[in-house]
Amino acid sequence: MRKSRAILPALLVLCLVAASVTANAQKRSYKIETVGSHDDEVLGVFVNDGDTQFATCSLDETIKIWSLPDGNLLHTLTGHLAQVNHISFSGNDEMIASVSSDRTVRVWNVANGSQMFTMRGHTAEVMGVYFSQDEESAFIASGSFDGTVKLWDREFQSEVKTLRGHLLGVNSVAYSYDGNYIASGSDDHTVRIWSTDFDTKEALMTLRGHNAPVLAVLYSFDSKLLASADQDGVIKIWSMPTGELMRSINAHVELVQDVAFAADNRTLASGSLDKNVKLWDVVSGENLMTKDVGVELWSVDLVSNGNIIVMACADGSVRMMTEEASTGGR
């Protein structure tokens, strides 16, 4: 988070710049197209680090890999025995981890779409997954309705540790990009922060403030911010690693299942069952864009500069919003 300036003229300049950026961002115009579909509701979407591919997962028990920016279908991955709830590209973009109501964590080869291995250990539906974002992509975090978070060693295909503390099911997990922390969001209305150190199993802190189940958690790329979103449509922004609440945004009138940071670490996308995609400046709290997509949204992600937003839709469609160049966006 940027520190406040002590000199008044400088502060006035910053305010004018911020107002100019917001006004410009409000003029961003996107065209929407449907690039493909699953046979049932699409529950998750994840854009790779290189902005060259994205993956989707669905109630139809499959995962699909698509190209960017054209949205061509590259692979359909099959093997899960129940709905696939979430997916994550590895930090090196070579693998995808997926979790399912079949209680497994599976890892896939991106290049050919083949399943590499399956890890078992959760005793209920697995709802969230996140690959470590280091180049080796050595670890995977998962969260389950069994109330636990697990850390897995990808190379040895084994469980490193189980993290207990949530009082109800875990809906989402996120790996910090510096590799030091895992965040988890739960039906118990809390966000918990865990160390990735093998020997530390107690939560480092519990973030309280949500008044509804926490459905999504996500670190910014510089690991200095954590966004969390809940069933009431509220998004909270926390300063990390201190856990200080920076901002609470009444973002949507329906639940928010997913949020996504842009590479600037301050632009956040949100999608909701209220059928809207929104962009936010998490530092100022300003709404930068609102777009009614016309369909309920389970998940959103975006490329680094925000020019393409990918949406996982409840009607089974996979849609893309592409910024129209004529708007002169940021």
Secondary structure, DSSP 8 states (H G I E B T S, - for coil): -----SSHHHHHHHHHHHHHHHHHHHT--EEEEEEEE-SS-EEEEEE-TTSSEEEEEETTS-EEEEETTT--EEEEE---SS-EEEEEE-TTSSEEEEEETTSEEEEEETTT--EEEEEE--SS-EEEEEE--STT--EEEEEETTSEEEEEETTTTEEEEEEE--SS-EEEEEE-TTSSEEEEEETTS-EEEEE-STT--S-SEEE---SS-EEEEEE-TTSSEEEEEETTSEEEEEETTTTEEEEEEE--SS-EEEEEE-TTSSEEEEEETTSEEEEEETTT--EEEEEE-SS-EEEEEE-TTSSEEEEEETTSEEEEEEE-GGG---
